[in-house]
């Protein structure tokens, strides 16, 4: 008998963590580079940036390998939703005794997309399959010790994470998953968790907006760059105390109650807002927090 069968959630949880490892490394590097754009001498900045990415290449290849491992686990999670037994290989060698699932050889990574498309009603796109195979080849090359021949842009690693979640976790956006992982970080024992998470999510969102086109940002996160933006009342204190921007918000209206809420892409929450014109003559906002404070200019309305 096969014992200790993993669930699809087991694969998803572990897969998301691998995606997060690669994501964190890439976002951290992009944040560092963004800071150099404040330098006065453009020539020296460009030289430093080029050297920076050359030195960061091994870290990026490792990040890509972690992301690829995460994608394979997500694929296994999707297949396990049908049956975890579909992941087992070489049935002719199965022992005639109780053995844990982890002791068995599973199907090769190169066959995961094929098995997924065979047992799932929704099929993966050719674009996903090509990106998956390319990432797997890079991972294999890195593990075989020839990573110096591979160059991977940090933005491509972020795009790969978005693509994986979009195709394999249809009911969630990556930023929601990212925040839930940060909330379970071991660092919570040493820090002010809420503020640290908010600050990191602000940094993530800022990198996303500056790295991708407005169309890609909307596709991956739901944020529309041309949309009127507001301060998030939940994140505002973090912004004032520790720095960071809170302008990544969206107004949603519940058609059944006509109640308007503010969705923040940093704290991933819906906050009920008051609809009233700001009393500041130079502000055109009509959104305020429960305390009457304008969520655009910060004016305290009576």
N, C-alpha and C positions, 0 to 999 in steps of 0.2 A: 504494500500500500504506500502511496505517495503522501507524505505528511508535511505539515508546515507550508501549506499552499499560500503563496502571496496573493493579495488582492490587487485589483487595478489601482486602488488608491495608494497602495504601497509603492508601486512603480511611479505613479504621478508625483508623489511627495519627494521621493529621491531624485527623480528627474528634474523637478523644479529647482532643487538645491544645486544640482550641477549647473543648470542654466544660470543660476544666481552667482555662482563662483566666477564664471566667465564674464558675466555682465558687470559685476563689481569691479573687476580688474580693468575692463575696458572703459567704464565710466570714469574711474579714477584717473586713468591716463589722459582721457579727453579733457577732464576738468583741469588737469595740470597745464595742458597745452593752451587752453582757453585763457589761463592767467597770463601767459606770455604775450598776449595780444595788446597788453597795456604798455609794453616796452616802446620807448620813443624811436629807437633805431630799428627800422624795419629789416635792414640787411642782417643785423646780428640776430634778430628774432627768428628770421627764416633759417639762418645757419643753425641756431640752437634747436629749432624745431626739427630740422632734418636729422641732426645727431640724436635728438631725443627718441625719434621713432626707430632709428637704427638700433639703438640700445634696447628699446622696448620690444623689438621683434620676437625674442624668445618667449617673453611673457604673453604676447598676443597669440602665438602659436599654441602655448599651453592653454590659454583661455578658450581658443577654438576647440581644442581637444576635449575640454570639459563640457563645452556646449554640445558637441557632437555626442558625447556619452549621455548627456541629459536627453537629447532628442531620441536616442535609441531606447532609453527607459520609458519615455512617453509613448513611443510606438508600442512597446511591450504592454504598457498599461492599457492602451486602446484594444489590443488583441486579447488581453486578459479579461476585458469586459465581456467578451464572448465566452472564452474559456482559457484558463491559464495553461491547460494541457496542450493547447496549440503551440505553445512556446518550446515544448520539449522536442529534442532531436534524438535520432537513433533509438527508436522503440525496441529494436531487436536486442539491445544491450541492457534493457531495464532489468534490475535485480528482482528476485522473488522474495522480497522482505520489505519491512517498513524502512523507507529512506526519505529524508527531507528533500524538498523540491530543489534546494540550493545545491545538492550533490549531483544533479543531472546536468548534462550538456544541453544548452539551449540552441535554438536555431541561429545561424550566422546572421550578423548585422545586415549583410548584403541582401538577405531574403526578407527582412522585416516589412519593407514596403509591399512586396509581392503578397505576403501573407495577409497584411492589413487589407489590401484591395480585394483579396479573395473572400475574407470573412466579414467585412464591414459593408454596410449598405452605401455609405458615402465613400467615394474613391478620392485618393490623393491626386493632386494635379501633377502634370509633367514638370511644371516649374519646381514644385516641392521635391520631386524625385531627383531632378538634376542637382539642386542645391544640396540635398542630403548626400548624394554620392560624391560630390565635389568636397564637401566638408569631411566625409569619411576618409577620402583619399589623403587629404591634408593631415588628418589625425594619424593615420597609419604611417605616413612618411615621418611625422614628428616622433612617433614612438620607436621608429626604426633608426633614429639618430641622424636624420638628414634634414632637420628643421631649418638649417641655415639657408636652404634653397627656397624656403617658403616665405612669402610676404603676405600678411593678412591685415588689412586696415581695421582699426578698432570699430569704425562705423559699420563694417560688414559683419562683425560679431554681434553687434546690437541688432542689426537687421535680421540675422539668422535666428536670434532669440525670438524676435517678434513673429517671424514666419512660422517657427515651431509652435508657438502658443496659438497663433491664429488657425493653424491647420489641425492641431491635435488637442486643443483645449478650447472648444468653441464657446463655452458658457462663461469664460473669464478673460479679462484683459491682463496683459503681463504686469502692468503697474499694480493691480490688485494682488496678484501673486507675490510680487516683489515686496510689497508692504507687509504681507502676512509672514514672509520669511524673516524680514527685519524684526518683526515683533517677537520672534522666537529666538533672537540672537543671544548667545551666551553673555554678550557684553551688557545685558540688562542689569546684571548684578553690580556693575561699576559706573553706571551712567544714568542720566535723566532720560529714560527711554523715549517718552513721547516726543520731547524736543529733538533728540538725536535722530529719531526716525523721520520726523517732519523735515528737518534740515537736509537729511540725505535724499528724501523724495523730491524736495525742491531742487537740489543739485541734479538729480536724475532728469527731472522734467526740463530743466534749463539746457542740459546737454542734448536732449532729444529735439527740442525746438531749434537749437542752433545747428544741429547735425543733419537733420532731414528736411526735405521739402515740406511745405504746408500740406500737400496732399498725402504724403506718407505719414506725417504726424497725426492727421485726422484718421487715417486708416488704422494705424497701430494703437492709438490712445483714445480717439474720439474728440480730442481737442481741436477746435477750429481756430486757426491763427487770426483770421479776420474778424472773429466774433468779439463783441464787447466783453472786456475782462474785468473782474472784480477782485478785491482782496477777500481771502477766505477768513472769516472771523475765528475759525478754529486754529488756523496756522499763523495768524497775525502776531500773536505774542511771541512765538518762536522766531519769527522774522525780525521783530524789533530787538529781541534779546541776543540772538545768535547770528543774525544775518540770513539772507536768502530771500527769494521772491515768492509772493503768493498770488500772482496774477493769472494763474492757470485754472480758471473756474468757468462754469457753465450753468446757465439758468434753465431749469426744467420745470414744467408745469404739469401737475396731476389733473388730467381732464375730468376726473370724477369729483374732485373737491375744489378745483381752481386754486389750490395752494401752490405757491411757487417755492422751489427749493434751489439752493445753490450747490452744485456738485464741484468738489475740488479734486483735481487730478493728483494732488500731493498727498492729502490725507484720505482720499478715496471715500469721502462721506457726503451725504446729502444733508444740508443744513437749511432749515426753514428760515425764510427771510421776510421782511416787511416791505411791501411795495408802496413807496411814497417818494415824491420828488424831493431831491436834496435842496435844502434851504441855502446852500452856498451858491451865490449868483453865477459863479463861473464853472459850475459843475452841472452836467446834464444827466447825472445818475438818477435812477428811480428805485434803487435797492439799498436797504439798510438792515443792519443786524437787529437783534431783539432789543438792544440798548439804544437804538435810534442812530447809531453811528453809520455814516455813509460808507458803503463798502467799496467806493471808488476813490474818493478824495480824503476820507477820514474825518469829515466834518461831523460834529456832534449835533444832530438835529434835535430840536425841542420835541 
